[in-house]
Amino acid sequence: MAHLLKANDTACIGKLDKKNQKQGLWKCKVNSKLIKTERFKHGLLVSWIVFNAKGEIIETRDKKGTIRKYKPCGC
């Protein structure tokens, strides 16, 4: 069952585990545009991907904690 958390204009959708902790993939949208995807394991943030207004990747973090920033070319 998917749960919806809202903060101002941001809506995040994903699943909660039995302890009501975030679990798995969560997608955050502002005005129906995807701005961020987050992956959780037992309530802890494991990785994320941040998108710009055009839907291009601008930042990622992997499960090892490595953060990479991207400059979208607009190709």
C-alpha positions in Angstrom: 0.0 0.0 0.0 1.4 3.4 -1.0 1.5 6.3 1.4 1.5 9.9 0.6 3.4 12.5 2.7 2.9 16.2 1.9 5.1 19.2 2.8 4.1 22.5 1.3 3.8 21.8 -2.5 5.9 18.6 -2.3 4.2 15.2 -2.3 6.3 12.1 -1.6 4.8 8.6 -2.4 6.2 5.3 -1.2 5.7 2.4 1.2 6.0 2.1 5.0 7.1 -1.0 6.8 5.4 -2.6 9.8 7.1 0.0 12.1 5.8 2.9 10.0 9.3 3.6 8.7 10.0 4.5 5.1 10.9 1.4 3.0 12.0 1.0 -0.6 11.6 3.6 -3.4 10.0 7.0 -2.6 9.2 9.5 -5.4 8.9 13.2 -4.6 7.0 15.5 -6.9 6.2 19.2 -7.0 3.2 20.2 -9.2 3.3 16.6 -10.7 6.9 17.0 -11.8 9.4 14.5 -10.4 12.1 16.3 -8.4 13.7 13.5 -6.4 13.7 9.7 -5.9 14.9 8.3 -2.6 15.6 4.7 -1.5 15.1 3.7 2.1 16.0 0.6 4.1 14.4 0.2 7.5 13.7 3.9 7.7 17.3 5.0 6.8 18.0 7.0 3.6 20.3 4.8 1.5 20.5 6.7 -1.9 18.9 9.4 -3.9 18.6 11.0 -7.3 17.7 14.7 -7.7 16.2 16.1 -11.0 16.0 19.6 -12.4 12.9 21.2 -13.8 13.5 19.6 -17.2 13.7 16.1 -15.6 17.5 15.8 -16.0 19.7 14.3 -13.3 21.7 16.9 -11.4 22.8 15.0 -8.3 23.1 11.4 -7.1 24.1 9.6 -3.9 24.8 5.8 -4.0 24.6 3.4 -1.1 28.3 3.9 -0.3 27.7 7.6 0.3 29.4 8.9 -2.8 27.7 12.1 -4.0 28.0 13.0 -7.7 26.9 16.3 -9.2 26.0 16.5 -12.9 25.7 19.5 -15.3 22.9 18.7 -17.7 23.8 19.6 -21.2 20.2 20.1 -22.5 21.0 17.9 -25.5 
